[in-house]
Amino acid sequence: MLDLNDLTMFVQVVRAGSFSEAARRLRMPANTLSRRIDQLEGQLGTRLLHRSTRKLAPSTEGQALFERYAPALDQILEIGRLHEDAQAPSGVVRVTAMAGLFEFFRLEWLAEFYVRYPHISIEFLLDDTPTDLIAERVDLALRMGIETGSGFKVRRLAPSSMILAASPAYLEIHPAPRMLRELSEHDCLTISSRQGRSTWRLQGPRGTQEVSINGRFTVNDMRVLVQACTAGLGIALLPQLMVEPIIAQGKLVRVLPTYRRASTGLGLQLVYTSRPPVPPAVAVLAEFLVEKLEGTVINPTQNHSGR
C-alpha cells in the first residue's frame, strides 16, 4: 500500500523542481527527502525522477503518477486545513473597557493578536460608566476603580486605590476640607453613574465611612475627570495610579490624605462574564490581555514610546 506521506513528498519535489526547494517547503532535510523518494521508487519498481547535477524532471511513469494523485492529495490537504480552521478560535468578542484604554494599551498589540488569531474580531465599548455586563452582552471587561459583583470571575492585574485630589488653583479659592463631612460643602467631580449615587464610601482612621457629596460636573470618562480636576473645577476621587505623576508635577494636591477608597477589587481587573467553559475566542483574548497588561502601571502622561 502506498504511503500518502511519500506521495505528498513526491508531488512537492515535482512542483518545486528540486530536492532542496521541496525540502525547504516540507521543512525537512534534503537527504531525508531523497531517501524517501528512493524508497517509493523501490516500492513501485520504477524510476519516477530523472536526476542530474543541473536538472530534475519526472519520468513518464513519474508524470503519470503525479497527474493521477496530485489533485487528490490537494483535496486531502484542503480538508485538513478546513478542519484546522474549524478548530481554531473564532468569532466576535465584545469587550468593555475604560475610556482611556488605548492611552496605555498599544494598538500594535492588537495587530499582533490578529496575526495569531485571524478568525477573531473584537468589538470595544469604551466607557468609564459601570456597564451592565449581561444586558450589554459583554464577554470581557477591563475595569479600574469599579466594584464588580460576586457573580463574575475576576482576575486582578494591578492593585490600585482611589484618592482625593484637587488643583492648587481650586484650593486657593476653596480651602481644603479638614474633616470628611466638609466634602459636602465642596464641588465634587464624579463619574456618571446610572444609579445616580451621590455618596463616596472611603476608608480612613475611623474605618469605612460614607459622605454625601454635591457637584456640578459629572462625566463618563476618567481622563476628562482628571482634566477637570486639574483645571480647578473641584475635588475628585481618582485612581492613584493615574494621578501620582500629576501630583508629582504639582498640578494636583492630595486632599484628606488619610482617606482613600482602597480595595484589590478596585485596581486594574479583567472580568469574565462567561461561565466555564469559557468560549475559546474569549479565553485566548483574555490571556493575551493578561500577557500585555499584568503589572502595568497606568500613566496617561506618558506616550506609547515610553512603554
C-alpha positions as CSV (number, residue, x, y, z in Angstrom):
1,M,0.0,0.0,0.0
2,L,1.4,3.4,-1.0
3,D,2.2,5.8,1.9
4,L,0.4,9.1,1.4
5,N,3.3,10.9,3.0
6,D,5.7,9.6,0.4
7,L,3.3,10.5,-2.4
8,T,3.0,14.0,-0.9
9,M,6.8,14.4,-0.9
10,F,7.0,13.2,-4.5
11,V,4.4,15.7,-5.6
12,Q,6.2,18.5,-3.8
13,V,9.5,17.6,-5.5
14,V,7.9,17.6,-8.9
15,R,6.3,21.0,-8.2
16,A,9.4,22.5,-6.7
17,G,11.7,21.2,-9.5
18,S,14.5,20.4,-6.9
19,F,15.0,18.4,-3.8
20,S,16.4,21.4,-1.9
21,E,13.4,23.6,-2.6
22,A,10.9,20.8,-1.8
23,A,12.8,20.0,1.4
24,R,12.6,23.7,2.4
25,R,8.8,23.7,1.8
26,L,8.4,20.5,3.7
27,R,10.7,21.6,6.5
28,M,12.8,18.5,6.4
29,P,16.4,17.6,5.4
30,A,17.0,17.2,1.7
31,N,18.9,13.9,2.2
32,T,15.9,12.5,4.1
33,L,13.6,13.6,1.3
34,S,15.8,12.0,-1.3
35,R,15.9,8.7,0.6
36,R,12.1,8.7,0.9
37,I,11.7,9.1,-2.9
38,D,14.2,6.3,-3.4
39,Q,12.1,4.1,-1.2
40,L,8.9,5.0,-3.1
41,E,10.6,4.2,-6.4
42,G,11.8,0.8,-4.9
43,Q,8.2,0.0,-3.8
44,L,6.8,0.8,-7.2
45,G,9.7,-0.8,-9.1
46,T,10.2,2.1,-11.4
47,R,12.1,5.3,-11.9
48,L,10.0,8.3,-11.0
49,L,12.5,11.1,-11.4
50,H,15.4,11.7,-13.9
51,R,18.1,13.4,-11.9
52,S,21.3,15.2,-13.0
53,T,23.5,17.7,-11.3
54,R,21.7,20.5,-13.1
55,K,18.2,19.2,-13.8
56,L,15.4,17.2,-12.2
57,A,12.3,16.0,-14.2
58,P,9.7,13.3,-13.8
59,S,9.9,10.2,-15.9
60,T,7.0,9.1,-18.0
61,E,5.8,6.9,-15.1
62,G,6.5,9.7,-12.6
63,Q,4.5,12.2,-14.7
64,A,1.6,9.8,-14.8
65,L,1.7,9.2,-11.1
66,F,1.9,13.0,-10.5
67,E,-1.2,13.7,-12.7
68,R,-3.2,10.9,-11.1
69,Y,-2.5,11.6,-7.4
70,A,-1.6,15.3,-7.1
71,P,-5.3,16.6,-7.4
72,A,-6.5,14.0,-4.8
73,L,-3.7,14.9,-2.4
74,D,-4.5,18.6,-2.8
75,Q,-8.1,17.9,-1.8
76,I,-7.0,15.9,1.3
77,L,-4.7,18.8,2.4
78,E,-7.5,21.2,1.9
79,I,-9.8,19.1,4.1
80,G,-7.1,19.2,6.7
81,R,-6.8,22.9,6.5
82,L,-10.5,23.4,6.8
83,H,-10.6,21.1,9.8
84,E,-7.8,23.1,11.5
85,D,-9.7,26.4,10.7
86,A,-12.8,24.9,12.3
87,Q,-10.9,24.1,15.4
88,A,-9.2,27.5,15.7
89,P,-10.7,30.1,18.0
90,S,-13.1,32.3,16.0
91,G,-16.0,34.7,16.4
92,V,-16.6,38.2,17.8
93,V,-15.5,39.1,21.3
94,R,-17.3,42.0,22.9
95,V,-15.0,43.9,25.4
96,T,-15.9,46.9,27.6
97,A,-13.1,49.0,29.0
98,M,-12.2,52.3,30.5
99,A,-12.3,55.2,28.0
100,G,-8.6,55.7,28.3
101,L,-7.7,52.1,27.4
102,F,-5.7,53.0,24.3
103,E,-3.6,55.5,26.1
104,F,-1.7,52.6,27.6
105,F,-2.7,49.6,25.5
106,R,-0.9,49.8,22.2
107,L,-2.8,49.3,19.0
108,E,0.3,47.5,17.7
109,W,-0.5,44.8,20.2
110,L,-3.9,44.2,18.5
111,A,-2.1,43.8,15.2
112,E,0.0,41.1,16.9
113,F,-3.2,39.4,18.2
114,Y,-4.9,39.4,14.8
115,V,-1.9,37.7,13.3
116,R,-2.1,35.0,15.9
117,Y,-5.9,34.6,15.6
118,P,-7.1,35.6,12.2
119,H,-10.6,34.4,12.8
120,I,-11.4,36.5,15.9
121,S,-12.9,40.0,15.7
122,I,-13.0,42.4,18.7
123,E,-15.7,45.0,19.5
124,F,-14.6,47.5,22.1
125,L,-17.1,49.5,24.2
126,L,-15.1,52.3,25.9
127,D,-16.9,53.9,28.8
128,D,-15.9,54.7,32.4
129,T,-19.5,54.4,33.5
130,P,-20.2,51.0,35.1
131,T,-21.8,48.8,32.5
132,D,-24.4,46.1,32.9
133,L,-22.2,43.3,31.5
134,I,-25.1,40.9,30.9
135,A,-27.5,43.4,29.4
136,E,-24.8,44.8,27.1
137,R,-23.8,41.2,26.0
138,V,-20.2,41.8,27.2
139,D,-17.7,38.9,27.1
140,L,-14.8,40.6,28.9
141,A,-14.5,43.8,30.9
142,L,-11.3,45.7,31.7
143,R,-12.1,47.8,34.8
144,M,-10.3,50.1,37.1
145,G,-11.9,51.7,40.2
146,I,-15.2,49.9,39.7
147,E,-16.6,47.3,42.1
148,T,-17.6,44.1,40.4
149,G,-20.4,41.8,41.7
150,S,-19.6,38.4,43.2
151,G,-21.3,36.6,40.3
152,F,-18.4,37.1,37.9
153,K,-14.9,35.6,37.7
154,V,-12.4,38.4,38.2
155,R,-8.6,38.3,37.5
156,R,-6.6,41.1,39.3
157,L,-4.0,42.6,37.0
158,A,-2.7,45.5,39.1
159,P,-3.6,46.9,42.5
160,S,-4.9,50.4,42.9
161,S,-6.7,52.8,45.2
162,M,-8.8,55.9,44.7
163,I,-7.6,59.1,46.4
164,L,-9.0,62.6,46.8
165,A,-7.3,65.4,44.8
166,A,-7.8,68.9,43.7
167,S,-5.8,71.6,41.9
168,P,-3.8,74.3,43.8
169,A,-6.0,76.9,42.0
170,Y,-9.2,75.4,43.4
171,L,-7.8,75.1,46.9
172,E,-6.7,78.8,46.8
173,I,-10.4,79.8,46.4
174,H,-11.9,76.9,48.5
175,P,-9.8,76.0,51.5
176,A,-9.1,72.2,51.7
177,P,-11.5,70.3,53.9
178,R,-10.1,69.2,57.2
179,M,-12.8,66.7,58.0
180,L,-14.6,64.2,55.8
181,R,-18.1,65.7,56.3
182,E,-16.8,69.0,54.9
183,L,-16.6,67.5,51.4
184,S,-20.4,68.2,51.2
185,E,-19.5,71.9,51.1
186,H,-17.3,71.5,48.0
187,D,-17.8,71.0,44.3
188,C,-17.1,67.3,43.9
189,L,-16.4,65.9,40.4
190,T,-17.8,62.5,39.7
191,I,-18.0,59.7,37.1
192,S,-21.5,59.4,35.8
193,S,-23.5,56.7,37.5
194,R,-26.6,55.0,36.1
195,Q,-27.6,54.5,39.8
196,G,-27.4,58.3,40.4
197,R,-25.4,57.8,43.6
198,S,-24.2,61.0,45.4
199,T,-22.1,59.4,48.1
200,W,-18.5,58.4,48.4
201,R,-17.5,55.4,50.6
202,L,-14.0,55.9,51.9
203,Q,-11.6,54.1,54.3
204,G,-9.9,56.3,56.9
205,P,-8.8,56.5,60.5
206,R,-12.2,55.5,61.7
207,G,-12.7,52.7,59.3
208,T,-15.2,52.8,56.4
209,Q,-17.3,55.9,56.2
210,E,-19.8,57.3,53.7
211,V,-20.1,61.0,52.9
212,S,-22.7,62.8,50.9
213,I,-21.3,64.9,48.0
214,N,-22.5,67.6,45.7
215,G,-21.2,68.8,42.4
216,R,-22.0,70.5,39.1
217,F,-19.7,68.4,36.9
218,T,-20.1,64.7,36.1
219,V,-18.7,62.8,33.1
220,N,-18.3,59.2,32.0
221,D,-14.6,59.4,31.0
222,M,-12.0,59.1,33.7
223,R,-9.5,61.0,31.5
224,V,-11.8,64.0,31.3
225,L,-12.4,63.8,35.1
226,V,-8.7,64.1,35.7
227,Q,-8.5,67.1,33.3
228,A,-11.5,68.8,35.0
229,C,-9.8,68.3,38.4
230,T,-6.5,69.7,37.1
231,A,-8.4,72.7,35.6
232,G,-9.7,73.6,39.0
233,L,-13.3,72.6,38.8
234,G,-13.4,70.8,42.1
235,I,-12.3,67.8,44.2
236,A,-12.3,64.4,42.6
237,L,-11.9,60.8,43.7
238,L,-9.3,59.4,41.2
239,P,-7.2,56.3,40.6
240,Q,-3.9,56.8,42.4
241,L,-2.0,55.1,39.5
242,M,-3.3,57.8,37.2
243,V,-2.8,60.9,39.3
244,E,0.5,60.2,41.1
245,P,2.6,61.6,38.2
246,I,0.3,64.7,38.0
247,I,0.7,65.2,41.8
248,A,4.5,64.9,41.4
249,Q,4.3,67.7,38.8
250,G,2.5,70.0,41.3
251,K,-0.7,70.2,39.1
252,L,-2.8,68.3,41.7
253,V,-2.7,68.1,45.5
254,R,-3.9,65.3,47.8
255,V,-7.0,66.2,49.8
256,L,-7.8,64.5,53.1
257,P,-4.7,62.2,52.6
258,T,-5.7,59.8,55.4
259,Y,-8.8,58.8,53.4
260,R,-8.9,56.7,50.3
261,R,-11.1,54.1,48.6
262,A,-8.8,51.1,48.7
263,S,-9.5,47.5,47.6
264,T,-7.8,44.9,45.4
265,G,-11.1,44.9,43.6
266,L,-10.7,48.5,42.6
267,G,-7.4,48.0,40.7
268,L,-7.0,47.0,37.1
269,Q,-9.0,43.9,36.7
270,L,-10.2,41.6,34.0
271,V,-13.8,40.4,34.4
272,Y,-15.2,37.3,32.6
273,T,-19.0,37.1,32.1
274,S,-19.0,33.6,30.6
275,R,-19.4,30.6,32.9
276,P,-17.0,27.7,32.4
277,P,-16.2,26.5,29.9
278,V,-15.1,29.9,28.6
279,P,-15.5,30.1,24.7
280,P,-12.1,29.6,23.0
281,A,-12.1,33.1,21.4
282,V,-12.8,34.8,24.8
283,A,-10.2,32.6,26.5
284,V,-7.3,33.4,24.1
285,L,-8.1,37.1,24.1
286,A,-8.2,37.2,27.9
287,E,-4.8,35.5,28.1
288,F,-3.5,38.0,25.6
289,L,-4.7,40.9,27.6
290,V,-3.2,39.5,30.8
291,E,0.1,38.9,28.9
292,K,0.2,42.6,27.9
293,L,-1.3,44.3,30.9
294,E,-0.4,42.3,34.0
295,G,1.6,44.5,36.3
296,T,1.1,47.5,34.0
297,V,1.4,50.9,35.8
298,I,-1.1,53.1,34.0
299,N,0.3,56.6,33.4
300,P,-1.6,58.6,30.8
301,T,1.0,61.3,30.9
302,Q,3.5,59.1,29.1
303,N,3.3,58.4,25.4
304,H,3.5,55.0,23.8
305,S,7.1,55.3,23.0
306,G,7.9,55.4,26.7
307,R,6.5,51.9,27.3
